């Protein structure tokens, strides 16, 4: 407690603004690193079929402290993060504690009649299934036979009649073997890896987690029935009548370098206690969507949609191209026409009688029997057109709810399409953000998350088809007393003349006409004004925070940040709110990588912080073995966007490695890493520290010895130290007041 108090005082001590940037008194107390640990996450676990009761979990961020990052990717390790579990009566908002205290839990799900809540409770080093009776408040623990235990990655499901609870198990022998395998890779005494083995050693360890059996526990008799012996399962499903089990079985033959954690599976089925049958010998290249009954399914390949069931696997095409001819090269009209014929499945109706499908032209209803399609929303291909996505298709299927989001303004909401009137109308549309919509089985009760600008989301309820909504849970009432800043949407042109958007988080107590020291937080694209604790902390310490967007071109990602971030900086200075002499830049992970690259190309920023970001693409390319081929695939095909192997384009890897341009860096740089980061190993950043040290540049490296990727969630003292260093770095290099007269500044757009 003494350490926590001292660090909190240290963070607060640097909250005073430079005199020239002093704004009006804040309406509340300053937001601190201690407040960051008290931000509550409320997660909706399940809603009863009648909508009468809601199961939720809640936990402050501090409950995530204490993870053992040394054991990352150990398939036997469960990172404990305790949470309270509540049953909330939706009519009154009354909360009933399911467990007497915060504990590590997973998978809370209501029985079909809404009388019992099943969940996994972690105790004694394993998960145990428990059933909580809503009427009595008592819990029953499902007894697992000796020598077996609940799989760390198990699902938990009720059969439709509420008579059985289905989950997956492992043997204690598996647990011992997996732990020994992990230990051999991290402790040795000798770890030998041979290229002739079909899988990378860490990939082979990861694949062990697919091995599990599926069982059903009978609620009345208490007996456990084996539904499927130990099998390499990636997922499984049970028909609503409980009669047929289907599963995706891993048949991967060797490490796949074309995809991160790439796997090939086959679809299997077992009716009752009968023999297993193969539905698809390989699911490679196709996707499957299941109807709610778990028996019927649609599968898609190359834009063609087929229907079948586990009882009759004969497939029938209902949408998509019917011929095999391909458009002639250069025939753009034919190419567009062909593209419009390609469909994908969006979802089944609740009764499985219809589907919603989409193609480049729009979103459609599809009658599986006749194949007839009816478009109900045309797709606008303009880059500035609003985005729509299907959220829910409640009972009876006469209304479809879709999300709506403008791409040019903070205007978001929910739309409703009425099949009887054939009208698409807004249910709600404003500046708030809406997510997590779910309906009760009868469609009478809806639960959703609603967030005000720069605030965590609250849980809302509606009983009239979203015509009116009321707040059921205020997730973070303590923030009402905090002087949080406000946000603005930025619109600017990058160096190539492309329109970009960004988000500005204004300092607490912001006053128009004042120029503020500014911190740019960079990654890829930003648009929404979601709550950001890091921005809130910087705001509380007097900094304007700007999140600019960038546009990438494969093979030249570093140019994106140079063109986009610099343009945003120029724009915010021209608006008269940013002090051009006091600008800093930071990022985490890919954003940290971007930060380090950016300061090799410009000296505009007076301070920089790289949090868990790589600096050397060459050494990073085959590093992070616990993530298999992730770093190779990211560089060649996905996030890093280099578009080639190291040997095809070695100069690309050098060009995108800040370490090779360290001599150009003049910006004071703070490196923050976790020594147990198995995503971006701390050793990669270590290269930059020793390079800049050798060059006589200003660099500090703080390596949290037990920390993982990003903010250290190890101990409270590590957490405070991290944020104290971040704010202190800017206090040191950006705090000097500017002599610029900001009176003529135009200010931020509202």
URFENBEL-V280419 format. One record per residue. N is the residue number from 1. RES is the residue in one small letter. SS is DSSP state (@ for helix, = for strand, . for the rest). OMEGA is omega as a letter, one per 20 degrees, with the letter a starting at -180 (* if undefined). D_LAST is the distance of its C-alpha to the last C-alpha in whole Angstrom. Layout:
BEGIN
n->{N;N}
res->{RES;RES}
ss->{SS;SS}
omega->{OMEGA;OMEGA}
d_last->{D_LAST;D_LAST}
END
This chain:
BEGIN
n->{1;2;3;4;5;6;7;8;9;10;11;12;13;14;15;16;17;18;19;20;21;22;23;24;25;26;27;28;29;30;31;32;33;34;35;36;37;38;39;40;41;42;43;44;45;46;47;48;49;50;51;52;53;54;55;56;57;58;59;60;61;62;63;64;65;66;67;68;69;70;71;72;73;74;75;76;77;78;79;80;81;82;83;84;85;86;87;88;89;90;91;92;93;94;95;96;97;98;99;100;101;102;103;104;105;106;107;108;109;110;111;112;113;114;115;116;117;118;119;120;121;122;123;124;125;126;127;128;129;130;131;132;133;134;135;136;137;138;139;140;141;142;143;144;145;146;147;148;149;150;151;152;153;154;155;156;157;158;159;160;161;162;163;164;165;166;167;168;169;170;171;172;173;174;175;176;177;178;179;180;181;182;183;184;185;186;187;188;189;190;191;192;193;194;195;196;197;198;199;200;201;202;203;204;205;206;207;208;209;210;211;212;213;214;215;216;217;218;219;220;221;222;223;224;225;226;227;228;229;230;231;232;233;234;235;236;237;238;239;240;241;242;243;244;245;246;247;248;249;250;251;252;253;254;255;256;257;258;259;260;261;262;263;264;265;266;267;268;269;270;271;272;273;274;275;276;277;278;279;280;281;282;283;284;285;286;287;288;289;290;291;292;293;294;295;296;297;298;299;300;301;302;303;304;305;306;307;308;309;310;311;312;313;314;315;316;317;318;319;320;321;322;323;324;325;326;327;328;329;330;331;332;333;334;335;336;337;338;339;340;341;342;343;344;345;346;347;348;349;350;351;352;353;354;355;356;357;358;359;360;361;362;363;364;365;366;367;368;369;370;371;372;373;374;375;376;377;378;379;380;381;382;383;384;385;386;387;388;389;390;391;392;393;394;395;396;397;398;399;400;401;402;403;404;405;406;407;408;409;410;411;412;413;414;415;416;417;418;419;420;421;422;423;424;425;426;427;428;429;430;431;432;433;434;435;436;437;438;439;440;441;442;443;444;445;446;447;448;449;450;451;452;453;454;455;456;457;458;459;460;461;462;463;464;465;466;467;468;469;470;471;472;473;474;475;476;477;478;479;480;481;482;483;484;485;486;487;488;489;490;491;492;493;494;495;496;497;498;499;500;501;502;503;504;505;506;507;508;509;510;511;512;513;514;515;516;517;518;519;520;521;522;523;524;525;526;527;528;529;530;531;532;533;534;535;536;537;538;539;540;541;542;543;544;545;546;547;548;549;550;551;552;553;554;555;556;557;558;559;560;561;562;563;564;565;566;567;568;569;570;571;572;573;574;575;576;577;578;579;580;581;582;583;584;585;586;587;588;589;590;591;592;593;594;595;596;597;598;599;600;601;602;603;604;605;606;607;608;609;610;611;612;613;614;615;616;617;618;619;620;621;622;623;624;625;626;627;628;629;630;631;632;633;634;635;636;637;638;639;640;641;642;643;644;645;646;647;648;649;650;651;652;653;654;655;656;657;658;659;660;661;662;663;664;665;666;667;668;669;670;671;672;673;674;675;676;677;678;679;680;681;682;683;684;685;686;687;688;689;690;691;692;693;694;695;696;697;698;699;700;701;702;703;704;705;706;707;708;709;710;711;712;713;714;715;716;717;718;719;720;721;722;723;724;725;726;727;728;729;730;731;732;733;734;735;736;737;738;739;740;741;742;743;744;745;746;747;748;749;750}
res->{x;x;x;x;x;x;x;x;x;x;x;x;x;x;x;x;x;x;x;x;x;x;x;x;x;x;x;x;x;x;x;x;x;x;x;x;x;x;x;x;x;x;x;x;x;x;x;x;x;x;x;x;x;x;x;x;x;x;x;x;x;x;x;x;x;x;x;x;x;x;x;x;x;x;x;x;x;x;x;x;x;x;x;x;x;x;x;x;x;x;x;x;x;x;x;x;x;x;x;x;x;x;x;x;x;x;x;x;x;x;x;x;x;x;x;x;x;x;x;x;x;x;x;x;x;x;x;x;x;x;x;x;x;x;x;x;x;x;x;x;x;x;x;x;x;x;x;x;x;x;x;x;x;x;x;x;x;x;x;x;x;x;x;x;x;x;x;x;x;x;x;x;x;x;x;x;x;x;x;x;x;x;x;x;x;x;x;x;x;x;x;x;x;x;x;x;x;x;x;x;x;x;x;x;x;x;x;x;x;x;x;x;x;x;x;x;x;x;x;x;x;x;x;x;x;x;x;x;x;x;x;x;x;x;x;x;x;x;x;x;x;x;x;x;x;x;x;x;x;x;x;x;x;x;x;x;x;x;x;x;x;x;x;x;x;x;x;x;x;x;x;x;x;x;x;x;x;x;x;x;x;x;x;x;x;x;x;x;x;x;x;x;x;x;x;x;x;x;x;x;x;x;x;x;x;x;x;x;x;x;x;x;x;x;x;x;x;x;x;x;x;x;x;x;x;x;x;x;x;x;x;x;x;x;x;x;x;x;x;x;x;x;x;x;x;x;x;x;x;x;x;x;x;x;x;x;x;x;x;x;x;x;x;x;x;x;x;x;x;x;x;x;x;x;x;x;x;x;x;x;x;x;x;x;x;x;x;x;x;x;x;x;x;x;x;x;x;x;x;x;x;x;x;x;x;x;x;x;x;x;x;x;x;x;x;x;x;x;x;x;x;x;x;x;x;x;x;x;x;x;x;x;x;x;x;x;x;x;x;x;x;x;x;x;x;x;x;x;x;x;x;x;x;x;x;x;x;x;x;x;x;x;x;x;x;x;x;x;x;x;x;x;x;x;x;x;x;x;x;x;x;x;x;x;x;x;x;x;x;x;x;x;x;x;x;x;x;x;x;x;x;x;x;x;x;x;x;x;x;x;x;x;x;x;x;x;x;x;x;x;x;x;x;x;x;x;x;x;x;x;x;x;x;x;x;x;x;x;x;x;x;x;x;x;x;x;x;x;x;x;x;x;x;x;x;x;x;x;x;x;x;x;x;x;x;x;x;x;x;x;x;x;x;x;x;x;x;x;x;x;x;x;x;x;x;x;x;x;x;x;x;x;x;x;x;x;x;x;x;x;x;x;x;x;x;x;x;x;x;x;x;x;x;x;x;x;x;x;x;x;x;x;x;x;x;x;x;x;x;x;x;x;x;x;x;x;x;x;x;x;x;x;x;x;x;x;x;x;x;x;x;x;x;x;x;x;x;x;x;x;x;x;x;x;x;x;x;x;x;x;x;x;x;x;x;x;x;x;x;x;x;x;x;x;x;x;x;x;x;x;x;x;x;x;x;x;x;x;x;x;x;x;x;x;x;x;x;x;x;x;x;x;x;x;x;x;x;x;x;x;x;x;x;x;x;x;x;x;x;x;x;x;x;x;x;x;x;x;x;x;x;x;x;x;x;x;x;x;x;x}
ss->{.;@;@;@;@;@;@;@;@;@;@;@;@;.;.;.;.;.;@;@;@;.;.;.;.;.;.;.;=;.;.;.;@;@;@;@;@;.;.;=;=;=;=;=;=;=;=;.;.;.;.;.;=;=;=;=;=;=;=;=;@;@;@;@;.;.;.;.;@;@;@;.;.;.;.;.;.;.;.;.;.;.;=;=;=;=;=;=;=;.;.;.;.;.;=;=;=;.;.;.;.;.;=;.;=;=;=;=;=;=;.;.;.;.;.;=;=;=;=;=;=;=;=;.;.;=;=;=;=;=;=;=;=;.;.;.;.;.;=;=;=;.;.;.;.;.;.;=;=;=;.;.;.;.;.;=;=;=;.;.;.;.;.;=;=;=;=;=;=;=;=;@;@;@;@;@;@;@;@;@;@;@;@;@;@;@;.;.;.;.;.;.;.;.;.;.;.;.;.;.;@;@;@;@;@;@;@;@;@;@;=;=;=;=;=;=;=;=;.;.;.;.;.;=;=;=;=;=;=;=;=;=;=;=;=;=;=;=;.;.;.;.;.;=;=;=;=;=;=;=;.;.;.;.;.;.;.;.;.;.;.;.;.;.;=;=;=;=;=;=;=;.;.;.;.;=;=;=;=;=;.;.;.;.;.;.;=;=;=;=;.;.;.;.;.;=;=;=;=;=;=;.;.;=;=;=;=;=;=;.;.;.;.;.;.;=;=;=;=;.;.;.;.;.;.;.;.;.;.;.;.;@;@;@;@;@;@;@;@;@;.;.;.;=;=;=;=;=;.;.;.;.;.;=;=;=;=;=;=;.;.;=;=;=;=;=;=;.;.;.;.;.;=;=;=;=;=;=;.;.;.;.;.;.;.;.;=;=;=;=;=;=;.;.;.;.;.;.;=;=;=;=;=;=;=;.;.;.;.;.;.;=;=;=;=;=;=;=;.;.;.;.;=;=;=;=;=;=;=;=;.;.;=;=;=;=;=;=;=;.;.;.;.;.;.;=;=;=;=;=;=;.;.;.;.;.;.;=;=;=;=;=;.;.;.;.;.;.;.;=;=;=;=;.;.;.;@;@;@;@;@;=;.;.;.;.;=;=;=;=;=;=;=;.;.;.;.;.;=;=;=;=;=;=;=;.;.;.;.;.;.;.;.;.;.;=;=;=;=;=;=;.;.;.;.;.;.;.;.;.;.;.;@;@;@;@;@;@;@;@;.;.;.;=;=;=;=;=;.;.;.;.;.;.;.;.;@;@;@;@;@;@;@;@;@;@;@;@;@;@;@;@;@;@;.;.;.;=;=;=;=;=;=;=;=;=;=;=;.;@;@;@;@;@;@;@;@;@;@;@;@;.;.;.;.;.;=;=;=;=;=;.;.;.;.;.;@;@;@;@;.;.;.;.;@;@;@;.;.;@;@;@;@;@;@;@;.;.;.;.;.;.;.;.;.;.;.;.;.;@;@;@;@;@;@;.;.;@;@;@;@;@;@;@;.;.;.;=;=;=;=;=;=;=;.;.;.;.;.;.;.;@;@;@;@;@;@;@;@;@;@;@;@;@;.;.;.;.;=;=;=;=;=;=;.;.;.;.;.;.;.;.;.;.;.;@;@;@;@;@;@;@;@;@;@;@;@;@;@;@;@;@;@;@;.;.;.;.;.;.;.;.;.;.;.;.;.;.;.;.}
omega->{r;a;a;a;a;a;r;r;a;r;a;a;a;a;a;r;r;a;a;a;a;r;r;a;r;r;r;r;a;r;a;r;r;r;r;a;a;r;a;r;r;a;r;r;a;r;r;a;r;r;a;a;r;r;a;r;r;a;r;a;a;r;r;r;r;r;r;a;r;a;r;a;r;a;r;a;r;r;a;r;a;a;r;r;a;r;a;r;a;a;a;a;a;a;r;r;r;r;a;a;r;r;r;a;r;r;a;a;a;r;a;r;r;a;a;r;r;r;r;r;a;r;a;r;r;r;r;r;r;r;a;r;a;a;a;a;a;a;r;r;r;a;r;a;r;r;r;r;a;r;a;a;a;r;r;a;r;r;a;r;r;a;a;r;a;r;a;a;r;r;r;r;r;a;r;r;a;r;r;r;r;a;a;a;a;a;a;j;r;r;a;r;a;a;r;r;a;a;r;a;r;r;r;r;a;a;r;a;r;a;r;r;r;a;r;r;a;a;a;a;a;a;r;a;r;r;a;r;a;a;r;a;r;r;r;a;r;r;a;r;r;a;a;r;r;a;r;a;a;r;a;a;a;r;a;a;a;a;r;a;a;a;r;a;r;a;a;r;r;r;a;r;a;r;r;r;r;r;r;r;r;r;a;r;r;r;a;r;a;r;a;a;a;a;r;a;r;r;a;r;r;r;r;r;r;r;r;r;r;r;r;a;r;a;r;r;a;r;r;a;a;a;r;a;r;r;r;r;r;r;a;r;r;r;r;a;r;a;a;r;a;a;r;a;r;r;r;r;a;r;r;a;a;r;r;a;r;r;a;a;a;a;a;r;r;r;a;a;a;a;a;a;r;r;r;r;r;r;r;a;r;a;a;a;r;r;r;r;a;a;a;r;a;a;r;r;a;r;r;r;a;r;r;r;r;r;r;a;r;r;a;r;a;r;r;r;r;a;r;a;a;a;r;a;r;r;r;r;a;a;a;r;a;a;r;a;r;a;r;a;a;r;a;a;r;r;r;r;r;a;r;r;r;r;r;a;r;r;a;r;r;r;a;r;r;r;r;r;r;a;r;r;r;a;a;a;a;a;r;a;a;r;a;r;r;a;r;r;r;r;a;r;r;a;r;r;r;r;r;r;r;a;r;r;a;r;r;a;a;r;r;r;r;r;a;r;a;r;r;r;a;r;r;r;r;r;a;a;r;a;a;a;r;r;r;r;r;r;a;r;r;a;r;r;a;r;a;r;a;r;a;r;a;a;a;a;a;r;a;a;r;a;a;a;r;r;r;r;r;a;a;r;r;r;r;a;r;r;a;a;a;r;r;a;r;r;r;r;r;r;r;r;r;a;a;r;a;a;r;a;a;r;a;a;a;r;a;r;r;a;r;r;a;r;a;a;a;a;a;a;a;r;a;a;a;r;r;a;a;a;r;a;r;a;a;a;a;a;a;r;r;r;a;r;r;a;r;a;a;a;r;a;r;a;a;r;a;a;a;r;a;a;r;a;r;a;r;a;r;r;r;a;r;a;r;r;a;r;r;a;a;r;r;r;r;r;a;r;a;r;a;r;r;a;r;a;a;a;r;r;r;a;a;a;r;a;r;a;r;a;a;r;a;r;r;a;r;a;r;a;r;a;r;r;a;a;a;r;r;r;a;a;a;a;a;a;r;r;a;r;a;a;a;a;a;a;a;r;r;*}
d_last->{43;44;42;39;39;39;37;34;35;35;31;30;32;30;26;27;24;25;26;24;21;21;18;19;21;20;20;22;25;24;24;27;29;31;28;27;31;30;28;29;29;31;32;34;37;39;39;42;43;43;40;41;41;38;39;36;36;34;34;33;32;35;37;37;38;42;42;45;43;47;48;45;46;49;50;51;49;46;43;43;40;41;39;39;40;40;41;38;40;37;38;38;36;39;39;43;43;45;46;47;45;42;44;43;43;43;43;43;44;45;48;48;49;47;49;49;47;48;46;47;48;49;52;55;53;52;50;52;52;51;51;50;51;49;51;53;51;53;53;55;56;57;60;60;63;64;64;60;57;53;52;49;47;48;47;47;48;50;52;52;54;53;57;56;53;53;52;53;56;57;60;61;62;59;57;60;60;56;56;59;58;54;56;58;55;54;57;60;62;62;60;61;59;61;59;62;60;58;55;53;55;51;51;54;53;50;52;54;51;52;55;55;57;56;57;57;58;60;58;62;64;62;64;62;62;62;60;60;61;59;58;55;52;49;48;50;50;52;52;52;55;56;59;57;55;54;52;51;54;53;55;54;57;55;52;49;48;46;43;42;45;46;48;51;51;54;53;56;57;60;61;63;65;66;66;62;62;59;57;55;57;54;50;49;47;47;44;45;43;45;46;45;49;49;52;51;48;47;47;45;47;46;44;47;46;50;50;53;54;56;59;59;57;58;55;54;51;49;46;46;48;52;53;54;53;51;49;51;49;47;47;43;43;46;43;40;43;44;41;40;43;42;41;40;40;37;39;42;42;43;46;46;47;44;42;38;38;36;37;35;35;33;34;38;40;43;47;49;52;52;49;47;43;41;37;35;31;31;30;27;28;25;23;20;21;20;23;25;28;30;30;33;36;37;41;43;40;39;35;33;30;27;24;21;18;16;16;13;11;11;13;17;20;23;25;29;32;35;38;40;37;36;32;29;27;24;25;21;18;15;12;15;18;21;24;28;29;33;35;39;42;42;38;38;36;33;31;28;25;22;19;16;13;15;18;21;22;24;27;27;30;31;34;33;32;29;28;28;27;28;27;30;30;27;27;26;26;27;23;22;24;22;19;17;14;10;9;6;8;9;11;15;18;21;24;26;23;22;18;17;14;13;12;11;12;12;15;16;16;13;13;11;14;16;17;18;20;19;20;20;21;22;24;24;21;17;15;15;13;17;18;20;22;23;19;19;22;21;18;21;23;20;19;15;16;15;17;17;19;22;25;28;32;35;37;34;32;31;30;27;26;27;25;22;21;22;20;17;18;19;15;14;16;16;12;14;13;16;20;22;25;24;22;24;24;26;26;29;31;30;27;30;32;29;29;32;32;29;31;34;32;30;31;27;26;28;29;29;30;31;32;34;34;37;38;41;41;45;45;43;44;47;46;44;48;46;44;47;45;42;41;43;42;38;39;41;39;36;33;35;35;38;40;43;46;47;50;49;46;47;45;42;42;43;40;37;39;37;41;42;40;40;42;38;36;36;33;34;34;34;35;35;37;39;43;43;40;42;39;39;42;41;44;42;40;43;44;41;42;45;44;42;45;47;45;45;41;39;38;38;39;39;41;41;44;44;40;39;36;33;32;36;36;40;40;38;39;38;35;34;36;33;30;32;33;29;28;31;31;27;28;31;30;26;27;28;26;25;26;24;22;18;18;17;15;11;9;6;4;0}
END
